[in-house]
Amino acid sequence: MGSYKKAGYLFITLGIILSYFIYVMVLKALPDPLSDYNGHTYVYLNLFKGGNPIEGWMAVPYCLWHVTVMGLNRFLGIPIDNSAAISTCIYSLFFYAVLFYFFDRWFDKKGTEVKSVLLAFFLSFIQGIYISWLDAGEGYLGVFSFNPLHNPTQTCVRGFGLVCFMLVSDIWERLKNPEFGGRFLKIGDKLTKHYVLLAVFLLLSASAKPTFAEMFIPAVAFSMLFRWIYKLIKKQSAGAYFAECLKMLLCAVPALVYILIQFLAYFVFGGSYGDGGTFIVTAPFEAWKIYSDNIVLSIFLALAFPLFVILIDAGFFLKDQTAKLALTGYLISLIEAGFFSEEEKIEHGDFLWPMMSGLMLVWTVATARYCELEDKADGTKLKAVTFAGWIIFAFHVLYGVLYLMGI
């Protein structure tokens, strides 16, 4: 049996297992009036379906998940609870498939397909490490995660965000090397297809939840701006590169316009879940401190495995363009988490969500790179180091399992 056929069977089997746990988790969460699924399903969907759907959109302008639920309910006759669970499964499976594609294209080597499936499965639900007697907060609140499966909209945005990340990675490599044919998507004579897809998926990510774009667009912008300034100083065809910067900006315009409309609806015109809202700049990590007494420890527990990878292979993360973009995105998101909030609802931690999108990029690249390091490991000491890394990874998986099981 070929490696792709084995990987295909495994992909389907693990996809069913992942869907089962998510489906059951959503159905269990729905009766809880404090759960995100209860609010989004029974409160915000009713606003959409009521006499004034604009009121519903203003309360939740990032409504791709809600539209999916309403579509399943209205056109297929699926009860609203089941529609909510199925919608979450759909977007979780989409993320799972995009992760598999990312790893498969990253390794681009026969025989690694099964490994790509396993990595995609584990990364679909892993959580930060939670140790109750430490001052890092509770199991989810405090440490946080790029897999907050209890939140339908953040769960929805992950797959679209990762596609954007892959497209930008390809675009940057092509700008660096005109002979580059594409790692994640084949590049022809021009980058037109990549730019169009980037614009589409950025807009889709903003319609799912603007938190990825709020992190990713500034990360790409600052990275390209610094590179353009460097080319200016070194006199290295800065004009041509500036034209590419403008093309990238055009890709972001649809998402930026929609985010601006969301911002006006949510903060200015009073759609912020019906009780007003004011965007503010806070003291450092004021919102996060509500949930954790030790922010540094919380960051470490959320990123234990990626930090281990960075520690043993820092040079890669300082040189590789894709890795640098992931780190830049996380740092941008960390600043947003540390200094942005809503005045009346600071405890909601609304600007901690971009940080969770930043976590996704660092985790994905670090995992792919670690597999490469493992393949290159030669000698007892190096093999021991790679084994230690997988032990840390296993702890993240363990807490993901406990999270899905509600323990």
LINSULJO-V451607 format. One line per field, one symbol per residue. phi: phi as a letter, one per 30 degrees, with the letter a starting at -180 (. if undefined). Layout:
# LINSULJO-V451607
phi = ???
This chain:
# LINSULJO-V451607
phi = .ddddeddddedddddddddddeddddddedddcdddddddccddddddddbdddddddbdcbdddddddddddccidedddddddeddedddddedddededddddhbdjcddedddddddddbebddcbdddccjdecdjdiadbdddcddddddddddddeddddedddddddbeddcjccbecddbceddddddddddddddddadddddddddddddddddddddddddhchdddddddddddddddeedddddddeedddcdciddhibiabdbccdehdddddcbdbddddddddbededdddddbdeddccdddddddddddddddddddbcacddbdddhdcddeddddeedddddddddddddddddbjdddddddddddddeddddedddddddic
